[in-house]
Amino acid sequence: MNKEHLEILAGAANAEELRSSIETLCQPFGSPKDIRLVPNRRGEEYVCFVELGSPTLNSSIIENFGGFYFSNGVAFRIPFKQASN
């Protein structure tokens, strides 16, 4: 994930705002079918799971944001400054 994307996501005030920001960043590749956020125990980051419904779209997310394939989607880590559950 490039620095600009991380700064946008890291500045989210809460999990719902983070989810909305992720959805907005994914729009050029297709509308996400599912976005799941899992906070780590120390509260330093979320692990995000995004499913776009197409392997081609999922690979576009990996190419543009980093991450790795997980199940039927893509997973990546998002460090945050303010976001909370």
All heavy atoms as an XYZ file, in Angstrom:
663
protein
N       0.856     -1.166      0.000
C       0.000      0.000      0.000
C       0.901      1.227      0.000
O       1.854      1.281      0.761
C      -0.881     -0.034      1.238
C      -1.940      1.006      1.247
S      -3.148      0.747      2.552
C      -4.005     -0.665      1.927
N       0.603      2.185     -0.828
C       1.486      3.332     -0.874
C       1.246      4.253      0.320
O       0.241      4.155      1.028
C       1.381      4.074     -2.213
C       0.091      4.825     -2.400
O      -0.453      5.406     -1.476
N      -0.392      4.831     -3.621
N       2.173      5.146      0.553
C       2.142      5.995      1.746
C       0.877      6.858      1.806
O       0.297      7.044      2.876
C       3.392      6.868      1.770
C       3.544      7.663      3.020
C       4.842      8.422      3.033
C       4.936      9.244      4.306
N       6.191      9.979      4.377
N       0.446      7.372      0.671
C      -0.757      8.203      0.640
C      -1.989      7.417      1.099
O      -2.788      7.904      1.899
C      -0.983      8.742     -0.768
C      -2.206      9.633     -0.891
C      -2.420     10.106     -2.318
O      -1.440     10.265     -3.050
O      -3.588     10.311     -2.676
N      -2.143      6.194      0.607
C      -3.271      5.357      1.022
C      -3.204      5.066      2.515
O      -4.219      5.137      3.212
C      -3.299      4.039      0.245
C      -3.609      4.209     -1.194
N      -2.918      3.539     -2.170
C      -4.527      4.966     -1.842
C      -3.401      3.888     -3.347
N      -4.373      4.748     -3.175
N      -2.012      4.735      3.014
C      -1.871      4.432      4.436
C      -2.211      5.635      5.302
O      -2.845      5.494      6.350
C      -0.451      3.956      4.749
C      -0.130      2.534      4.322
C       1.334      2.224      4.589
C      -1.013      1.535      5.051
N      -1.811      6.822      4.878
C      -2.120      8.023      5.652
C      -3.625      8.279      5.701
O      -4.160      8.644      6.740
C      -1.387      9.231      5.080
C       0.101      9.203      5.376
C       0.856     10.358      4.742
O       0.220     11.263      4.159
O       2.091     10.351      4.837
N      -4.295      8.072      4.578
C      -5.755      8.235      4.544
C      -6.412      7.252      5.502
O      -7.251      7.624      6.321
C      -6.304      8.031      3.116
C      -5.870      9.183      2.214
C      -7.831      7.895      3.123
C      -6.124      8.936      0.745
N      -6.004      5.996      5.418
C      -6.625      4.963      6.245
C      -6.239      5.096      7.716
O      -7.072      4.906      8.603
C      -6.255      3.580      5.714
C      -6.757      3.265      4.300
C      -6.243      1.911      3.845
C      -8.263      3.339      4.214
N      -4.995      5.445      7.988
C      -4.533      5.564      9.374
C      -5.222      6.706     10.107
O      -5.321      6.688     11.332
C      -3.018      5.752      9.411
N      -5.701      7.693      9.380
C      -6.353      8.833     10.009
C      -7.824      8.626     10.325
O      -8.470      9.531     10.842
N      -8.351      7.450     10.055
C      -9.767      7.197     10.316
C     -10.072      7.330     11.804
O      -9.308      6.888     12.656
C     -10.148      5.800      9.832
N     -11.206      7.947     12.118
C     -11.578      8.190     13.511
C     -12.139      6.947     14.196
O     -12.076      6.820     15.414
C     -12.600      9.324     13.579
N     -12.679      6.013     13.406
C     -13.258      4.798     13.981
C     -13.331      3.724     12.896
O     -13.008      3.978     11.738
C     -14.643      5.082     14.576
C     -15.579      5.699     13.572
O     -15.737      5.210     12.455
N     -16.209      6.807     13.937
N     -13.779      2.547     13.290
C     -13.803      1.419     12.352
C     -14.751      1.668     11.178
O     -14.451      1.283     10.045
C     -14.192      0.136     13.079
N     -15.884      2.326     11.421
C     -16.836      2.579     10.330
C     -16.253      3.558      9.305
O     -16.418      3.382      8.103
C     -18.160      3.107     10.884
C     -19.267      3.114      9.869
C     -19.503      1.752      9.210
O     -19.490      0.720      9.897
O     -19.689      1.730      7.974
N     -15.561      4.572      9.782
C     -14.910      5.506      8.864
C     -13.802      4.804      8.081
O     -13.620      5.053      6.889
C     -14.331      6.686      9.644
C     -13.771      7.772      8.757
C     -13.278      8.964      9.553
O     -13.977      9.386     10.490
O     -12.185      9.457      9.220
N     -13.084      3.908      8.735
C     -12.043      3.137      8.065
C     -12.647      2.262      6.974
O     -12.164      2.226      5.849
C     -11.277      2.290      9.084
C     -10.164      1.412      8.552
C      -9.108      2.227      7.818
C      -9.537      0.634      9.709
N     -13.734      1.594      7.295
C     -14.427      0.740      6.308
C     -14.873      1.567      5.102
O     -14.694      1.172      3.952
C     -15.626      0.066      6.969
C     -16.354     -0.914      6.099
C     -17.563     -1.520      6.797
N     -17.354     -1.875      8.179
C     -16.758     -2.998      8.610
N     -16.323     -3.867      7.729
N     -16.601     -3.230      9.891
N     -15.418      2.744      5.358
C     -15.866      3.622      4.276
C     -14.689      4.079      3.409
O     -14.792      4.122      2.180
C     -16.587      4.828      4.871
O     -16.972      5.719      3.876
N     -13.565      4.396      4.034
C     -12.374      4.817      3.285
C     -11.835      3.686      2.417
O     -11.435      3.911      1.273
C     -11.279      5.286      4.244
O     -11.683      6.440      4.934
N     -11.843      2.469      2.945
C     -11.391      1.312      2.171
C     -12.301      1.103      0.967
O     -11.841      0.881     -0.147
C     -11.344      0.047      3.047
C     -10.242      0.174      4.088
C     -11.140     -1.210      2.194
C     -10.315     -0.856      5.187
N     -13.599      1.214      1.189
C     -14.559      1.044      0.093
C     -14.318      2.087     -0.999
O     -14.329      1.770     -2.188
C     -15.976      1.158      0.626
C     -17.022      0.808     -0.395
C     -18.412      0.703      0.197
O     -18.550      0.622      1.433
O     -19.356      0.699     -0.602
N     -14.061      3.320     -0.612
C     -13.787      4.385     -1.576
C     -12.522      4.101     -2.371
O     -12.489      4.272     -3.593
C     -13.666      5.741     -0.848
O     -14.906      6.012     -0.189
C     -13.353      6.860     -1.823
N     -11.460      3.650     -1.694
C     -10.207      3.340     -2.389
C     -10.349      2.151     -3.336
O      -9.646      2.068     -4.336
C      -9.090      3.067     -1.382
C      -8.578      4.274     -0.608
C      -7.611      3.826      0.485
C      -7.891      5.266     -1.533
N     -11.266      1.238     -3.038
C     -11.471      0.054     -3.886
C     -12.346      0.338     -5.104
O     -12.326     -0.434     -6.068
C     -12.113     -1.069     -3.081
S     -11.042     -1.825     -1.858
N     -13.123      1.403     -5.090
C     -14.089      1.673     -6.149
C     -13.528      1.607     -7.565
O     -14.205      1.087     -8.447
C     -14.771      3.027     -5.917
C     -15.789      3.013     -4.811
C     -16.894      2.011     -5.042
O     -17.442      1.886     -6.135
N     -17.230      1.268     -3.999
N     -12.312      2.104     -7.831
C     -11.806      1.993     -9.206
C     -11.662      0.543     -9.690
O     -11.601      0.289    -10.884
C     -10.438      2.669     -9.146
C     -10.494      3.570     -7.969
C     -11.408      2.887     -6.993
N     -11.623     -0.404     -8.759
C     -11.423     -1.816     -9.106
C     -12.710     -2.614     -9.024
O     -12.749     -3.771     -9.391
C     -10.367     -2.436     -8.185
C      -9.146     -1.587     -8.077
C      -8.878     -0.880     -6.923
C      -8.277     -1.454     -9.158
C      -7.765     -0.078     -6.828
C      -7.162     -0.652     -9.068
C      -6.899      0.044     -7.904
N     -13.761     -2.015     -8.515
C     -15.036     -2.693     -8.354
C     -15.548     -2.490     -6.943
O     -14.796     -2.211     -6.024
N     -16.823     -2.617     -6.773
C     -17.431     -2.437     -5.464
C     -17.180     -3.671     -4.597
O     -17.455     -4.792     -5.019
C     -18.930     -2.214     -5.630
O     -19.506     -1.882     -4.412
N     -16.642     -3.499     -3.398
C     -16.354     -4.655     -2.547
C     -17.623     -5.413     -2.164
O     -18.637     -4.804     -1.834
C     -15.715     -4.038     -1.302
C     -15.297     -2.680     -1.688
C     -16.213     -2.249     -2.787
N     -17.550     -6.739     -2.229
C     -18.661     -7.568     -1.765
C     -18.647     -7.654     -0.250
O     -19.685     -7.761      0.377
C     -18.552     -8.974     -2.348
C     -18.851     -9.050     -3.823
C     -18.643    -10.435     -4.359
C     -19.738    -11.367     -3.900
N     -19.621    -12.708     -4.481
N     -17.444     -7.598      0.330
C     -17.317     -7.747      1.775
C     -16.026     -7.078      2.244
O     -14.989     -7.199      1.589
C     -17.300     -9.240      2.138
C     -17.459     -9.485      3.620
O     -17.940     -8.590      4.343
O     -17.109    -10.593      4.059
N     -16.100     -6.375      3.353
C     -14.929     -5.794      4.008
C     -15.022     -6.170      5.484
O     -16.023     -5.896      6.136
C     -14.895     -4.254      3.890
C     -14.794     -3.819      2.442
C     -13.735     -3.687      4.709
C     -14.907     -2.323      2.235
N     -13.980     -6.807      5.972
C     -13.943     -7.170      7.390
C     -12.683     -6.596      8.010
O     -11.592     -6.721      7.447
C     -13.963     -8.678      7.570
C     -15.259     -9.272      7.107
C     -15.288    -10.754      7.306
N     -16.469    -11.294      6.679
C     -17.433    -11.883      7.347
N     -17.360    -12.022      8.639
N     -18.477    -12.358      6.704
N     -12.845     -5.998      9.175
C     -11.723     -5.416      9.898
C     -11.539     -6.152     11.211
O     -12.495     -6.327     11.967
C     -11.995     -3.939     10.187
C     -12.204     -3.053      8.971
C     -12.686     -1.679      9.400
C     -10.921     -2.945      8.177
N     -10.316     -6.576     11.480
C     -10.003     -7.271     12.718
C      -8.870     -6.510     13.398
O      -7.761     -6.444     12.861
C      -9.571     -8.736     12.435
C      -9.245     -9.448     13.729
C     -10.651     -9.470     11.652
N      -9.140     -5.907     14.577
C      -8.064     -5.192     15.267
C      -7.098     -6.179     15.913
O      -7.503     -7.255     16.348
C      -8.798     -4.374     16.326
C     -10.076     -5.109     16.556
C     -10.408     -5.812     15.269
N      -5.814     -5.796     15.960
C      -4.887     -6.660     16.669
C      -4.999     -6.391     18.168
O      -5.638     -5.434     18.603
C      -3.451     -6.519     16.143
C      -2.741     -5.277     16.630
O      -3.299     -4.427     17.314
N      -1.495     -5.142     16.249
N      -4.419     -7.221     18.976
C      -4.581     -7.142     20.427
C      -3.973     -5.887     21.036
O      -4.441     -5.399     22.048
C      -3.956     -8.370     21.088
C      -4.705     -9.614     20.762
C      -4.093    -10.786     21.447
N      -4.717    -11.998     20.943
C      -4.604    -13.160     21.491
N      -3.863    -13.313     22.568
N      -5.206    -14.196     20.976
N      -2.938     -5.379     20.447
C      -2.280     -4.191     20.988
C      -2.906     -2.890     20.494
O      -2.509     -1.819     20.929
C      -0.796     -4.210     20.650
C      -0.050     -5.303     21.420
C       1.347     -5.402     20.919
N       1.213     -6.115     19.640
C       2.161     -6.308     18.784
N       3.354     -5.836     19.008
N       1.967     -6.974     17.671
N      -3.846     -2.982     19.589
C      -4.515     -1.793     19.093
C      -3.667     -0.933     18.185
O      -3.891      0.265     18.068
N      -2.707     -1.535     17.510
C      -1.809     -0.774     16.638
C      -2.196     -0.837     15.171
O      -1.738     -0.027     14.386
C      -0.378     -1.298     16.779
C       0.174     -1.152     18.168
C       1.470     -1.908     18.351
O       1.840     -2.708     17.464
O       2.102     -1.709     19.382
N      -2.998     -1.811     14.828
C      -3.360     -1.973     13.428
C      -4.618     -2.808     13.298
O      -5.037     -3.470     14.241
C      -2.226     -2.636     12.645
C      -1.984     -4.075     13.037
C      -0.809     -4.718     12.324
O      -0.087     -4.030     11.601
O      -0.629     -5.922     12.504
N      -5.212     -2.715     12.126
C      -6.279     -3.619     11.728
C      -5.734     -4.541     10.656
O      -4.903     -4.133      9.850
C      -7.451     -2.862     11.097
C      -8.391     -2.215     12.070
C      -8.320     -0.856     12.320
C      -9.366     -2.948     12.721
C      -9.196     -0.247     13.193
C     -10.245     -2.352     13.595
C     -10.157     -1.004     13.834
O     -11.020     -0.405     14.692
N      -6.230     -5.760     10.634
C      -6.043     -6.618      9.477
C      -7.354     -6.495      8.716
O      -8.437     -6.629      9.284
C      -5.762     -8.077      9.872
C      -5.692     -8.957      8.636
C      -4.478     -8.172     10.677
N      -7.251     -6.199      7.450
C      -8.425     -5.966      6.623
C      -8.556     -7.087      5.596
O      -7.582     -7.440      4.934
C      -8.282     -4.625      5.912
S      -9.633     -4.295      4.775
N      -9.760     -7.621      5.487
C     -10.068     -8.626      4.482
C     -11.080     -8.008      3.520
O     -12.136     -7.555      3.943
C     -10.676     -9.873      5.124
C      -9.788    -10.510      6.144
C      -9.944    -10.228      7.497
C      -8.774    -11.371      5.762
C      -9.123    -10.805      8.441
C      -7.940    -11.946      6.703
C      -8.119    -11.661      8.040
N     -10.738     -7.982      2.243
C     -11.611     -7.396      1.222
C     -11.886     -8.439      0.152
O     -10.965     -9.077     -0.348
C     -10.954     -6.158      0.560
C     -11.833     -5.602     -0.540
C     -10.636     -5.091      1.587
N     -13.159     -8.603     -0.182
C     -13.535     -9.491     -1.279
C     -14.262     -8.679     -2.335
O     -15.256     -8.018     -2.043
C     -14.436    -10.616     -0.782
C     -14.788    -11.582     -1.882
C     -15.689    -12.703     -1.404
O     -15.973    -12.788     -0.204
O     -16.112    -13.477     -2.270
N     -13.726     -8.707     -3.541
C     -14.347     -7.989     -4.643
C     -15.176     -8.893     -5.538
O     -15.904     -8.424     -6.389
C     -13.289     -7.271     -5.485
C     -12.600     -6.117     -4.777
C     -11.428     -5.613     -5.599
C     -13.573     -4.993     -4.518
N     -15.048    -10.177     -5.380
C     -15.874    -11.090     -6.156
C     -15.274    -11.561     -7.458
O     -15.885    -12.325     -8.183
N     -14.081    -11.115     -7.768
C     -13.427    -11.527     -9.000
C     -11.931    -11.643     -8.754
O     -11.326    -10.720     -8.216
C     -13.683    -10.504    -10.103
O     -12.764    -10.653    -11.151
N     -11.319    -12.757     -9.155
C      -9.864    -12.887     -8.985
C      -9.087    -11.756     -9.667
O      -8.082    -11.301     -9.156
C      -9.547    -14.236     -9.619
C     -10.817    -14.996     -9.549
C     -11.916    -13.968     -9.691
N      -9.581    -11.284    -10.798
C      -8.913    -10.189    -11.499
C      -8.953     -8.917    -10.664
O      -7.954     -8.207    -10.545
C      -9.587     -9.933    -12.861
O      -9.560    -11.131    -13.625
C      -8.900     -8.818    -13.619
N     -10.103     -8.628    -10.081
C     -10.225     -7.442     -9.243
C      -9.383     -7.574     -7.979
O      -8.757     -6.616     -7.536
C     -11.689     -7.183     -8.894
C     -12.598     -6.877    -10.073
C     -14.046     -6.745     -9.623
C     -12.153     -5.608    -10.785
N      -9.374     -8.773     -7.400
C      -8.546     -9.001     -6.221
C      -7.070     -8.774     -6.534
O      -6.347     -8.172     -5.740
C      -8.758    -10.414     -5.665
C     -10.104    -10.581     -5.001
O     -10.729     -9.610     -4.559
N     -10.566    -11.806     -4.920
N      -6.615     -9.223     -7.695
C      -5.205     -9.019     -8.046
C      -4.913     -7.534     -8.259
O      -3.817     -7.071     -7.963
C      -4.803     -9.848     -9.266
O      -5.503     -9.439    -10.408
N      -5.896     -6.759     -8.725
C      -5.718     -5.313     -8.864
C      -5.498     -4.660     -7.507
O      -4.688     -3.753     -7.365
C      -6.935     -4.677     -9.528
O      -7.074     -5.122    -10.844
N      -6.225     -5.127     -6.496
C      -6.044     -4.599     -5.142
C      -4.632     -4.903     -4.647
O      -3.953     -4.039     -4.088
C      -7.086     -5.207     -4.177
C      -8.477     -4.708     -4.522
C      -6.738     -4.880     -2.729
C      -8.723     -3.246     -4.239
N      -4.164     -6.127     -4.860
C      -2.817     -6.501     -4.418
C      -1.768     -5.651     -5.122
O      -0.837     -5.141     -4.497
C      -2.561     -8.003     -4.648
C      -3.387     -8.801     -3.645
C      -1.072     -8.330     -4.510
C      -3.332    -10.281     -3.839
N      -1.914     -5.468     -6.419
C      -0.943     -4.675     -7.177
C      -0.908     -3.226     -6.719
O       0.148     -2.601     -6.701
C      -1.280     -4.724     -8.673
C      -1.032     -6.069     -9.299
C      -1.579     -6.157    -10.720
O      -1.916     -5.107    -11.299
O      -1.669     -7.280    -11.231
N      -2.052     -2.665     -6.338
C      -2.128     -1.253     -5.994
C      -1.982     -0.953     -4.505
O      -1.548      0.134     -4.148
C      -3.439     -0.661     -6.505
C      -3.430     -0.506     -7.996
O      -2.897      0.454     -8.512
N      -3.979     -1.484     -8.712
N      -2.360     -1.884     -3.649
C      -2.337     -1.620     -2.211
C      -1.422     -2.550     -1.430
O      -1.257     -2.393     -0.238
C      -3.743     -1.733     -1.622
C      -4.731     -0.801     -2.240
C      -5.899     -1.284     -2.775
C      -4.492      0.555     -2.296
C      -6.825     -0.427     -3.355
C      -5.401      1.423     -2.871
C      -6.571      0.924     -3.400
N      -0.886     -3.565     -2.078
C      -0.107     -4.548     -1.334
C      -1.050     -5.581     -0.749
O      -2.220     -5.638     -1.073
N      -0.542     -6.394      0.118
C      -1.373     -7.420      0.731
C      -1.111     -8.778      0.120
O      -0.129     -8.981     -0.595
N      -2.001     -9.704      0.416
C      -1.836    -11.073     -0.046
C      -3.207    -11.711     -0.220
O      -4.193    -11.258      0.350
C      -0.971    -11.877      0.924
C      -1.456    -11.809      2.353
C      -2.334    -12.756      2.853
C      -1.028    -10.792      3.195
C      -2.781    -12.694      4.155
C      -1.467    -10.727      4.508
C      -2.355    -11.674      4.987
N      -3.250    -12.755     -1.044
C      -4.497    -13.487     -1.235
C      -4.871    -14.207      0.047
O      -4.021    -14.771      0.728
C      -4.367    -14.520     -2.363
C      -4.340    -13.896     -3.727
C      -3.155    -13.789     -4.441
C      -5.498    -13.410     -4.305
C      -3.129    -13.216     -5.692
C      -5.488    -12.829     -5.563
C      -4.297    -12.741     -6.241
O      -4.272    -12.162     -7.484
N      -6.154    -14.165      0.372
C      -6.661    -14.887      1.529
C      -8.068    -15.349      1.191
O      -8.947    -14.521      0.919
C      -6.683    -13.982      2.766
C      -7.131    -14.691      4.007
C      -6.229    -15.415      4.754
C      -8.454    -14.644      4.394
C      -6.639    -16.070      5.893
C      -8.880    -15.302      5.535
C      -7.971    -16.020      6.286
N      -8.272    -16.651      1.186
C      -9.567    -17.236      0.856
C     -10.024    -16.717     -0.505
O      -9.317    -16.874     -1.480
C     -10.566    -16.924      1.965
O     -11.766    -17.614      1.768
N     -11.174    -16.061     -0.583
C     -11.684    -15.546     -1.857
C     -11.411    -14.065     -2.044
O     -12.052    -13.413     -2.854
C     -13.196    -15.775     -1.947
C     -13.547    -17.219     -2.052
O     -12.798    -17.999     -2.618
N     -14.673    -17.595     -1.498
N     -10.486    -13.529     -1.283
C     -10.232    -12.099     -1.362
C      -8.779    -11.754     -1.109
O      -7.880    -12.530     -1.414
N      -8.604    -10.586     -0.523
C      -7.285    -10.029     -0.271
C      -7.232     -9.588      1.184
O      -8.213     -9.072      1.719
C      -7.043     -8.812     -1.193
C      -5.732     -8.134     -0.879
C      -7.097     -9.230     -2.651
N      -6.087     -9.765      1.799
C      -5.883     -9.290      3.163
C      -4.679     -8.359      3.192
O      -3.714     -8.560      2.452
C      -5.649    -10.467      4.105
N      -4.759     -7.321      4.014
C      -3.620     -6.437      4.215
C      -3.735     -5.790      5.593
O      -4.788     -5.800      6.213
C      -3.497     -5.387      3.109
C      -4.739     -4.616      2.794
C      -5.017     -3.425      3.429
C      -5.624     -5.073      1.833
C      -6.156     -2.702      3.130
C      -6.759     -4.353      1.513
C      -7.031     -3.168      2.174
N      -2.622     -5.259      6.075
C      -2.567     -4.629      7.392
C      -2.662     -3.117      7.239
O      -2.069     -2.545      6.343
C      -1.271     -4.984      8.097
C      -1.199     -6.429      8.452
C       0.101     -6.725      9.128
N       0.060     -8.083      9.624
C       1.043     -8.655     10.256
N       2.164     -7.993     10.485
N       0.926     -9.894     10.683
N      -3.379     -2.515      8.179
C      -3.522     -1.061      8.181
C      -3.128     -0.543      9.562
O      -3.871     -0.716     10.532
C      -4.977     -0.646      7.895
C      -5.448     -1.222      6.574
C      -5.101      0.878      7.922
C      -6.930     -1.111      6.363
N      -1.959      0.071      9.690
C      -1.623      0.711     10.961
C      -2.532      1.921     11.147
O      -2.965      2.537     10.176
C      -0.165      1.131     10.800
C       0.151      0.994      9.368
C      -0.915      0.201      8.700
N      -2.865      2.237     12.388
C      -3.715      3.404     12.596
C      -3.263      4.220     13.782
O      -2.606      3.726     14.689
C      -5.191      3.032     12.716
C      -5.506      2.096     13.844
C      -5.753      2.561     15.111
C      -5.557      0.742     13.609
C      -6.057      1.698     16.146
C      -5.869     -0.140     14.638
C      -6.113      0.342     15.916
N      -3.639      5.470     13.732
C      -3.287      6.410     14.796
C      -4.464      6.620     15.726
O      -4.312      6.665     16.927
C      -2.872      7.749     14.177
C      -1.690      7.645     13.254
C      -1.471      8.943     12.507
C      -0.417      8.747     11.435
N      -0.400      9.809     10.461
N      -5.657      6.750     15.150
C      -6.819      7.126     15.942
C      -7.931      6.095     15.924
O      -8.775      6.123     16.788
C      -7.402      8.433     15.403
C      -6.421      9.569     15.401
C      -6.978     10.764     14.651
O      -8.026     10.686     14.035
N      -6.275     11.871     14.705
N      -7.944      5.242     14.927
C      -9.098      4.344     14.760
C      -9.283      3.462     15.970
O      -8.337      3.002     16.583
C      -8.919      3.482     13.503
N     -10.523      3.226     16.327
C     -10.840      2.328     17.412
C     -12.159      1.653     17.112
O     -12.932      2.120     16.288
C     -10.930      3.084     18.732
O     -11.946      4.061     18.662
N     -12.457      0.539     17.795
C     -13.713     -0.191     17.571
C     -14.903      0.609     17.993
O     -15.069      1.181     18.919
C     -13.699     -1.528     18.303
C     -12.922     -2.563     17.517
O     -12.793     -2.459     16.310
N     -12.406     -3.537     18.207
